Amino acid sequence: MDRFGFRPVARADLPLLADWLAAPQVARWWRGAGTQLAGIAEDLDEPAMRQWLVTDGDVPIAYAQVYPAHHWAAPHFHDLPADTLAIDCFSGPGGFGLGGLWLDQLARRLLAEAGALVIDPEPDNHRAIRAYEKAGFSGGDLRLTEDGGKARIMTRLR
């Protein structure tokens, strides 16, 4: 039986996500908490975006959003297979140290519907990269993103 649950994000969860986005460990990588929260809220109505709160028992511990990698302009995903799903995520305080475990569980579920998954941390986000590697993602190719930043392209295949 799987340890973690994944429930859709609701508008009532936005204050919790605001708190998590303001935490120094998250804010360092998800800059502009207000802008990030507005994007999450806006995407609640976007059919291409799936957003979940990751739970350990009944306790929310992390946030994950999943979308078709080619749905929006993302030049760093240009050569990935057409059915690739992209994942963005961050942990709340109760999720620090558990990212590799819950992301592996999520990846196994998603690979039932897609041939490839991609995640694109900033190259200096070593904690996230270690968690992604624990979850079966690999790759060290550095690419420019749509906003001119650099991302490390990490994939996991079916």
MDTraj code that builds the backbone (N, CA, C; nanometers):
import mdtraj as md
import numpy as np

residues = "MET ASP ARG PHE GLY PHE ARG PRO VAL ALA ARG ALA ASP LEU PRO LEU LEU ALA ASP TRP LEU ALA ALA PRO GLN VAL ALA ARG TRP TRP ARG GLY ALA GLY THR GLN LEU ALA GLY ILE ALA GLU ASP LEU ASP GLU PRO ALA MET ARG GLN TRP LEU VAL THR ASP GLY ASP VAL PRO ILE ALA TYR ALA GLN VAL TYR PRO ALA HIS HIS TRP ALA ALA PRO HIS PHE HIS ASP LEU PRO ALA ASP THR LEU ALA ILE ASP CYS PHE SER GLY PRO GLY GLY PHE GLY LEU GLY GLY LEU TRP LEU ASP GLN LEU ALA ARG ARG LEU LEU ALA GLU ALA GLY ALA LEU VAL ILE ASP PRO GLU PRO ASP ASN HIS ARG ALA ILE ARG ALA TYR GLU LYS ALA GLY PHE SER GLY GLY ASP LEU ARG LEU THR GLU ASP GLY GLY LYS ALA ARG ILE MET THR ARG LEU ARG".split()
xyz = np.array([
    [0.0848, -0.1187, 0.0000],
    [0.0000, 0.0000, 0.0000],
    [0.0887, 0.1242, 0.0000],
    [0.0475, 0.2241, -0.0759],
    [0.1243, 0.3470, -0.0852],
    [0.1124, 0.4297, 0.0417],
    [0.2229, 0.4910, 0.0795],
    [0.2264, 0.5705, 0.2026],
    [0.1591, 0.7060, 0.1870],
    [0.1781, 0.7696, 0.0714],
    [0.1363, 0.9081, 0.0547],
    [0.0071, 0.9189, -0.0249],
    [-0.0695, 1.0231, 0.0059],
    [-0.1908, 1.0537, -0.0678],
    [-0.1687, 1.1783, -0.1520],
    [-0.2511, 1.1933, -0.2536],
    [-0.2453, 1.3094, -0.3423],
    [-0.3877, 1.3576, -0.3613],
    [-0.4185, 1.4724, -0.3021],
    [-0.5539, 1.5256, -0.3173],
    [-0.5475, 1.6579, -0.3913],
    [-0.6474, 1.6845, -0.4739],
    [-0.6466, 1.8091, -0.5499],
    [-0.6399, 1.9317, -0.4579],
    [-0.5660, 2.0313, -0.5019],
    [-0.5587, 2.1576, -0.4290],
    [-0.6923, 2.2290, -0.4441],
    [-0.7405, 2.2856, -0.3351],
    [-0.8640, 2.3645, -0.3338],
    [-0.8287, 2.5084, -0.2952],
    [-0.9180, 2.5990, -0.3258],
    [-0.8937, 2.7393, -0.2879],
    [-0.8710, 2.7539, -0.1381],
    [-0.9335, 2.6698, -0.0594],
    [-0.9155, 2.6744, 0.0861],
    [-0.7725, 2.6387, 0.1281],
    [-0.6952, 2.5770, 0.0385],
    [-0.5558, 2.5415, 0.0682],
    [-0.4581, 2.6560, 0.0422],
    [-0.5039, 2.7622, -0.0215],
    [-0.4122, 2.8705, -0.0596],
    [-0.3422, 2.9355, 0.0600],
    [-0.4083, 2.9588, 0.1743],
    [-0.3344, 3.0144, 0.2888],
    [-0.2198, 2.9234, 0.3360],
    [-0.2417, 2.7933, 0.3356],
    [-0.1355, 2.6996, 0.3720],
    [-0.0195, 2.7095, 0.2732],
    [-0.0512, 2.7116, 0.1444],
    [0.0537, 2.7228, 0.0427],
    [0.1258, 2.8562, 0.0532],
    [0.0549, 2.9627, 0.0890],
    [0.1195, 3.0930, 0.1093],
    [0.2226, 3.0855, 0.2212],
    [0.1867, 3.0174, 0.3296],
    [0.2823, 3.0000, 0.4393],
    [0.4044, 2.9220, 0.3938],
    [0.3825, 2.8141, 0.3190],
    [0.4952, 2.7336, 0.2719],
    [0.5837, 2.8136, 0.1773],
    [0.5221, 2.8910, 0.0868],
    [0.5999, 2.9707, -0.0090],
    [0.6828, 3.0791, 0.0599],
    [0.6379, 3.1229, 0.1762],
    [0.7105, 3.2262, 0.2514],
    [0.8258, 3.1689, 0.3340],
    [0.8285, 3.0375, 0.3541],
    [0.9359, 2.9751, 0.4320],
    [1.0685, 2.9907, 0.3571],
    [1.1760, 3.0241, 0.4274],
    [1.3053, 3.0487, 0.3610],
    [1.3519, 2.9343, 0.2710],
    [1.3286, 2.8091, 0.3116],
    [1.3734, 2.6951, 0.2318],
    [1.3005, 2.6860, 0.0976],
    [1.1792, 2.7380, 0.0914],
    [1.1017, 2.7362, -0.0322],
    [1.1211, 2.8675, -0.1084],
    [1.1160, 2.9784, -0.0369],
    [1.1253, 3.1107, -0.1002],
    [1.2559, 3.1290, -0.1763],
    [1.3595, 3.0599, -0.1341],
    [1.4889, 3.0711, -0.2038],
    [1.4772, 3.0269, -0.3491],
    [1.3894, 2.9294, -0.3758],
    [1.3773, 2.8722, -0.5103],
    [1.2478, 2.9120, -0.5799],
    [1.1430, 2.9386, -0.5046],
    [1.0151, 2.9830, -0.5596],
    [1.0014, 3.1313, -0.5235],
    [1.0744, 3.2139, -0.5939],
    [1.0837, 3.3556, -0.5603],
    [0.9525, 3.4296, -0.5859],
    [0.9259, 3.5272, -0.4985],
    [0.8052, 3.6078, -0.5124],
    [0.6827, 3.5320, -0.4668],
    [0.6709, 3.5095, -0.3382],
    [0.5626, 3.4264, -0.2842],
    [0.4255, 3.4716, -0.3339],
    [0.4009, 3.6018, -0.3370],
    [0.2704, 3.6512, -0.3812],
    [0.2427, 3.6170, -0.5266],
    [0.3425, 3.6346, -0.6115],
    [0.3278, 3.6021, -0.7533],
    [0.3102, 3.4524, -0.7730],
    [0.3877, 3.3737, -0.6998],
    [0.3763, 3.2279, -0.7104],
    [0.2376, 3.1811, -0.6673],
    [0.1889, 3.2359, -0.5557],
    [0.0567, 3.1975, -0.5064],
    [-0.0522, 3.2375, -0.6061],
    [-0.0390, 3.3555, -0.6653],
    [-0.1362, 3.3987, -0.7661],
    [-0.1372, 3.3033, -0.8846],
    [-0.0195, 3.2562, -0.9250],
    [-0.0119, 3.1596, -1.0347],
    [-0.0782, 3.0270, -0.9988],
    [-0.0542, 2.9808, -0.8774],
    [-0.1176, 2.8565, -0.8319],
    [-0.2697, 2.8737, -0.8315],
    [-0.3173, 2.9865, -0.7792],
    [-0.4619, 3.0122, -0.7742],
    [-0.5207, 3.0184, -0.9150],
    [-0.4538, 3.0871, -1.0045],
    [-0.5017, 3.0990, -1.1424],
    [-0.5075, 2.9616, -1.2096],
    [-0.4073, 2.8796, -1.1824],
    [-0.4015, 2.7484, -1.2464],
    [-0.5045, 2.6501, -1.1928],
    [-0.5725, 2.6837, -1.0849],
    [-0.6805, 2.5971, -1.0377],
    [-0.7902, 2.5849, -1.1437],
    [-0.8007, 2.6852, -1.2308],
    [-0.9009, 2.6843, -1.3373],
    [-0.8431, 2.6444, -1.4729],
    [-0.7166, 2.6026, -1.4764],
    [-0.6495, 2.5639, -1.6007],
    [-0.6619, 2.4130, -1.6202],
    [-0.7359, 2.3688, -1.7225],
    [-0.7571, 2.2256, -1.7419],
    [-0.6284, 2.1442, -1.7637],
    [-0.5251, 2.2058, -1.8196],
    [-0.4012, 2.1324, -1.8476],
    [-0.3163, 2.1105, -1.7223],
    [-0.3475, 2.1811, -1.6145],
    [-0.2668, 2.1748, -1.4924],
    [-0.3372, 2.0906, -1.3872],
    [-0.2641, 1.9944, -1.3338],
    [-0.3138, 1.9171, -1.2190],
    [-0.2287, 1.9570, -1.0979],
    [-0.2952, 1.9936, -0.9908],
    [-0.2269, 2.0389, -0.8698],
    [-0.2716, 1.9531, -0.7524],
    [-0.1739, 1.9060, -0.6751],
    [-0.2052, 1.8219, -0.5610],
    [-0.1338, 1.8687, -0.4356],
    [-0.1991, 1.8463, -0.3232],
    [-0.1318, 1.8484, -0.1949],
    [-0.0934, 1.7043, -0.1672],
    [0.0307, 1.6837, -0.1349],
    [0.0793, 1.5515, -0.0968],
    [0.0530, 1.5376, 0.0524],
    [-0.0045, 1.4256, 0.0914],
    [-0.0349, 1.4048, 0.2327],
    [0.0361, 1.2806, 0.2847],
    [0.0740, 1.2875, 0.4096],
    [0.1282, 1.1733, 0.4829],
    [0.0253, 1.1457, 0.5920],
    [-0.0541, 1.0434, 0.5714],
    [-0.1743, 1.0278, 0.6527],
    [-0.2700, 1.1383, 0.6114],
    [-0.3177, 1.2155, 0.7074],
    [-0.4055, 1.3285, 0.6770],
    [-0.3317, 1.4616, 0.6765],
    [-0.2004, 1.4580, 0.6940],
    [-0.1218, 1.5815, 0.7092],
    [-0.0624, 1.6233, 0.5751],
    [-0.0951, 1.7434, 0.5263],
    [-0.0321, 1.7934, 0.4039],
    [0.1170, 1.8185, 0.4277],
    [0.2001, 1.7682, 0.3350],
    [0.3448, 1.7839, 0.3518],
    [0.4137, 1.8474, 0.2314],
    [0.3459, 1.8526, 0.1153],
    [0.4114, 1.9045, -0.0057],
    [0.3052, 1.9425, -0.1094],
    [0.3528, 2.0155, -0.2093],
    [0.2702, 2.0590, -0.3225],
    [0.3355, 2.0078, -0.4505],
    [0.2540, 1.9613, -0.5434],
    [0.3037, 1.9203, -0.6753],
    [0.2057, 1.9646, -0.7820],
    [0.2604, 2.0139, -0.8916],
    [0.1774, 2.0441, -1.0088],
    [0.2364, 1.9692, -1.1270],
    [0.1482, 1.9168, -1.2096],
    [0.1868, 1.8350, -1.3239],
    [0.1119, 1.8866, -1.4456],
    [0.1846, 1.8958, -1.5578],
    [0.1249, 1.9480, -1.6807],
    [0.1999, 1.8925, -1.8007],
    [0.1350, 1.8895, -1.9179],
    [0.2056, 1.8459, -2.0378],
    [0.3244, 1.9397, -2.0645],
    [0.4410, 1.8827, -2.0808],
    [0.5631, 1.9634, -2.0935],
    [0.5601, 2.0583, -2.2126],
    [0.4842, 2.0245, -2.3154],
    [0.4811, 2.1081, -2.4357],
    [0.3573, 2.1981, -2.4436],
    [0.2793, 2.2052, -2.3371],
    [0.1572, 2.2869, -2.3386],
    [0.1888, 2.4362, -2.3404],
    [0.2889, 2.4779, -2.2651],
    [0.3320, 2.6172, -2.2614],
    [0.4717, 2.6270, -2.3204],
    [0.5104, 2.7455, -2.3600],
    [0.6434, 2.7664, -2.4177],
    [0.7497, 2.7386, -2.3118],
    [0.8240, 2.6334, -2.3324],
    [0.9333, 2.5958, -2.2427],
    [1.0469, 2.5449, -2.3312],
    [1.1321, 2.6352, -2.3769],
    [1.2351, 2.5948, -2.4735],
    [1.3287, 2.4863, -2.4207],
    [1.3434, 2.4782, -2.2916],
    [1.4332, 2.3765, -2.2365],
    [1.3743, 2.2362, -2.2429],
    [1.2470, 2.2239, -2.2816],
    [1.1833, 2.0929, -2.2984],
    [1.1690, 2.0549, -2.4459],
    [1.2277, 2.1319, -2.5362],
    [1.2003, 2.1203, -2.6796],
    [1.2194, 1.9795, -2.7380],
    [1.3133, 1.9028, -2.6884],
    [1.3444, 1.7743, -2.7495],
    [1.2856, 1.6543, -2.6757],
    [1.2016, 1.6808, -2.5794],
    [1.1418, 1.5712, -2.5026],
    [1.0248, 1.5097, -2.5794],
    [0.9954, 1.3821, -2.5558],
    [0.8830, 1.3186, -2.6261],
    [0.7519, 1.3958, -2.6076],
    [0.6644, 1.3831, -2.7050],
    [0.5392, 1.4598, -2.7069],
    [0.4518, 1.4349, -2.5846],
    [0.4576, 1.3149, -2.5267],
    [0.3694, 1.2844, -2.4132],
    [0.4349, 1.3104, -2.2770],
    [0.5461, 1.3821, -2.2744],
    [0.6168, 1.4082, -2.1491],
    [0.5330, 1.4955, -2.0561],
    [0.5310, 1.4582, -1.9293],
    [0.4672, 1.5393, -1.8263],
    [0.5756, 1.6086, -1.7450],
    [0.5553, 1.7370, -1.7177],
    [0.6482, 1.8157, -1.6363],
    [0.5933, 1.8252, -1.4947],
    [0.6837, 1.8268, -1.3989],
    [0.6476, 1.8350, -1.2575],
    [0.7199, 1.9531, -1.1944],
    [0.6455, 2.0322, -1.1184],
    [0.7021, 2.1361, -1.0316],
    [0.6533, 2.1032, -0.8911],
    [0.7378, 2.1206, -0.7920],
    [0.6956, 2.0836, -0.6578],
    [0.7780, 2.1553, -0.5512],
    [0.7228, 2.1595, -0.4317],
    [0.7968, 2.2059, -0.3149],
    [0.7364, 2.1423, -0.1912],
    [0.8181, 2.1330, -0.0867],
    [0.7742, 2.0718, 0.0384],
    [0.7333, 2.1773, 0.1381],
    [0.6379, 2.1399, 0.2209],
    [0.6078, 2.2161, 0.3404],
    [0.6976, 2.1646, 0.4516],
    [0.6915, 2.2260, 0.5682],
    [0.7813, 2.1864, 0.6781],
    [0.7756, 2.0376, 0.7118],
    [0.6586, 1.9770, 0.7040],
    [0.6469, 1.8355, 0.7361],
    [0.6994, 1.7433, 0.6278],
    [0.7323, 1.7996, 0.5127],
    [0.7778, 1.7176, 0.4009],
    [0.9268, 1.7189, 0.3768],
    [1.0003, 1.8037, 0.4492],
    [1.1444, 1.8092, 0.4271],
    [1.2061, 1.6735, 0.4595],
    [1.2835, 1.6218, 0.3664],
    [1.3456, 1.4911, 0.3821],
    [1.2645, 1.3761, 0.3255],
    [1.1407, 1.4025, 0.2830],
    [1.0536, 1.2974, 0.2297],
    [1.0317, 1.3094, 0.0793],
    [1.0890, 1.4102, 0.0161],
    [1.0622, 1.4374, -0.1247],
    [1.0919, 1.3218, -0.2179],
    [1.2031, 1.2544, -0.1967],
    [1.2364, 1.1421, -0.2830],
    [1.1338, 1.0308, -0.2747],
    [1.0799, 1.0091, -0.1565],
    [0.9815, 0.9018, -0.1367],
    [0.8485, 0.9335, -0.2036],
    [0.7925, 1.0521, -0.1730],
    [0.6605, 1.0807, -0.2298],
    [0.6684, 1.1066, -0.3795],
    [0.7806, 1.1645, -0.4265],
    [0.7933, 1.1909, -0.5696],
    [0.8074, 1.0595, -0.6473],
    [0.8750, 0.9606, -0.5901],
    [0.8833, 0.8294, -0.6541],
    [0.7433, 0.7690, -0.6674],
    [0.6636, 0.7797, -0.5628],
    [0.5274, 0.7264, -0.5674],
    [0.4449, 0.7979, -0.6728],
    [0.4555, 0.9312, -0.6783],
    [0.3834, 1.0083, -0.7798],
    [0.4316, 0.9708, -0.9197],
    [0.5628, 0.9592, -0.9374],
    [0.6184, 0.9264, -1.0693],
    [0.5667, 0.7920, -1.1190],
    [0.5608, 0.6927, -1.0321],
    [0.5098, 0.5615, -1.0737],
    [0.3661, 0.5730, -1.1234],
    [0.2854, 0.6539, -1.0580],
    [0.1464, 0.6742, -1.1013],
    [0.1413, 0.7443, -1.2373],
    [0.2220, 0.8484, -1.2524],
    [0.2185, 0.9268, -1.3757],
    [0.2738, 0.8497, -1.4951],
    [0.3698, 0.7610, -1.4713],
    [0.4278, 0.6853, -1.5824],
    [0.3316, 0.5816, -1.6385],
    [0.2183, 0.5620, -1.5740],
    [0.1131, 0.4775, -1.6308],
    [0.0438, 0.5475, -1.7475],
    [0.0563, 0.6801, -1.7545],
    [-0.0102, 0.7564, -1.8608],
    [0.0858, 0.8295, -1.9533],
    [0.2126, 0.8394, -1.9171],
    [0.3104, 0.9117, -1.9995],
    [0.4387, 0.8296, -2.0079],
    [0.5079, 0.8447, -2.1205],
    [0.6326, 0.7714, -2.1386],
    [0.7517, 0.8345, -2.0704],
    [0.7387, 0.9637, -2.0365],
    [0.8505, 1.0339, -1.9741],
    [0.7990, 1.1429, -1.8817],
    [0.8773, 1.1677, -1.7772],
    [0.8529, 1.2777, -1.6843],
    [0.9766, 1.3651, -1.6840],
    [0.9564, 1.4944, -1.6628],
    [1.0700, 1.5866, -1.6539],
    [1.0501, 1.6780, -1.5341],
    [1.1606, 1.7100, -1.4726],
    [1.1642, 1.8060, -1.3633],
    [1.2868, 1.8924, -1.3882],
    [1.2796, 2.0213, -1.3548],
    [1.3860, 2.1131, -1.3980],
    [1.4337, 2.2051, -1.2863],
    [1.5045, 2.1500, -1.1880],
    [1.5531, 2.2351, -1.0784],
    [1.6617, 2.3323, -1.1241],
    [1.6774, 2.4384, -1.0461],
    [1.7922, 2.5251, -1.0673],
    [1.9177, 2.4446, -1.0345],
    [2.0265, 2.4664, -1.1082],
    [2.1471, 2.3844, -1.0895],
    [2.2047, 2.3871, -0.9481],
    [2.1812, 2.4937, -0.8726],
    [2.2354, 2.5040, -0.7375],
    [2.1411, 2.4497, -0.6300],
    [2.0262, 2.4003, -0.6688],
    [1.9304, 2.3478, -0.5712],
    [1.9651, 2.2014, -0.5414],
    [2.0745, 2.1828, -0.4702],
    [2.1291, 2.0491, -0.4460],
    [2.0353, 1.9599, -0.3643],
    [1.9640, 2.0178, -0.2705],
    [1.8699, 1.9383, -0.1898],
    [1.7614, 1.8789, -0.2791],
    [1.7047, 1.9599, -0.3668],
    [1.6008, 1.9099, -0.4577],
    [1.6592, 1.8073, -0.5539],
    [1.7749, 1.8330, -0.6074],
    [1.8365, 1.7393, -0.7021],
    [1.8573, 1.6028, -0.6365],
    [1.9033, 1.6009, -0.5123],
    [1.9204, 1.4730, -0.4418],
    [1.7861, 1.4016, -0.4265],
    [1.6813, 1.4757, -0.3920],
    [1.5488, 1.4146, -0.3784],
    [1.5012, 1.3592, -0.5124],
    [1.5222, 1.4332, -0.6194],
    [1.4789, 1.3883, -0.7515],
    [1.5558, 1.2628, -0.7937],
    [1.6843, 1.2587, -0.7625],
    [1.7628, 1.1385, -0.7927],
    [1.7108, 1.0193, -0.7141],
    [1.6765, 1.0395, -0.5870],
    [1.6194, 0.9316, -0.5057],
    [1.4882, 0.8824, -0.5655],
    [1.4163, 0.9715, -0.6338],
    [1.2885, 0.9362, -0.6958],
    [1.3061, 0.8779, -0.8357],
    [1.4307, 0.8547, -0.8780],
    [1.4551, 0.7900, -1.0061],
    [1.4771, 0.8823, -1.1235],
    [1.4867, 1.0125, -1.1002],
    [1.5143, 1.1071, -1.2086],
    [1.6650, 1.1159, -1.2284],
    [1.7066, 1.1374, -1.3530],
    [1.8486, 1.1530, -1.3808],
    [1.8675, 1.2529, -1.4946],
    [1.9886, 1.3025, -1.5032],
    [2.0243, 1.3955, -1.6098],
    [2.0900, 1.5195, -1.5535],
    [2.1882, 1.5679, -1.6239],
    [2.2614, 1.6851, -1.5784],
    [2.2713, 1.7942, -1.6828],
    [2.1956, 1.7807, -1.7914],
    [2.1998, 1.8795, -1.8987],
    [2.1471, 2.0132, -1.8481],
    [2.2271, 2.1190, -1.8599],
    [2.1846, 2.2533, -1.8191],
    [2.1347, 2.3281, -1.9414],
    [2.0156, 2.3871, -1.9287],
    [1.9546, 2.4585, -2.0411],
    [1.8959, 2.5905, -1.9935],
    [1.8843, 2.6841, -2.0893],
    [1.8205, 2.8120, -2.0607],
    [1.6693, 2.7957, -2.0645],
    [1.6025, 2.8577, -1.9665],
    [1.4571, 2.8559, -1.9612],
    [1.4006, 2.9770, -2.0353],
    [1.2673, 2.9836, -2.0425],
    [1.2020, 3.0943, -2.1130],
    [1.2329, 3.2299, -2.0516],
    [1.2672, 3.2337, -1.9243],
    [1.2992, 3.3620, -1.8598],
    [1.4496, 3.3899, -1.8548],
    [1.5296, 3.3067, -1.9217],
    [1.6741, 3.3296, -1.9295],
    [1.7543, 3.2663, -1.8176],
    [1.6863, 3.2009, -1.7221],
    [1.7578, 3.1311, -1.6153],
    [1.8068, 2.9958, -1.6635],
    [1.8811, 2.9281, -1.5781],
    [1.9292, 2.7952, -1.6121],
    [1.8523, 2.6911, -1.5316],
    [1.8292, 2.5785, -1.5966],
    [1.7632, 2.4656, -1.5322],
    [1.8396, 2.3378, -1.5652],
    [1.8412, 2.2483, -1.4703],
    [1.8983, 2.1160, -1.4920],
    [1.7835, 2.0261, -1.5359],
    [1.7976, 1.9631, -1.6493],
    [1.6916, 1.8785, -1.7034],
    [1.7115, 1.7362, -1.6517],
    [1.6128, 1.6911, -1.5747],
    [1.6165, 1.5576, -1.5172],
    [1.4907, 1.4833, -1.5613],
    [1.5074, 1.3623, -1.6120],
    [1.3935, 1.2872, -1.6614],
    [1.3852, 1.1509, -1.5932],
    [1.2663, 1.0972, -1.5985],
    [1.2439, 0.9590, -1.5572],
    [1.1554, 0.8975, -1.6651],
    [1.1989, 0.7842, -1.7169],
    [1.1282, 0.7182, -1.8252],
    [1.0511, 0.5978, -1.7748],
    [0.9492, 0.5629, -1.8504],
    [0.8653, 0.4468, -1.8151],
    [0.9487, 0.3211, -1.8120],
])
top = md.Topology()
chain = top.add_chain()
for i, resn in enumerate(residues, 1):
    res = top.add_residue(resn, chain, resSeq=i)
    for name in ("N", "CA", "C"):
        top.add_atom(name, md.element.get_by_symbol(name[0]), res)
traj = md.Trajectory(xyz[None], top)
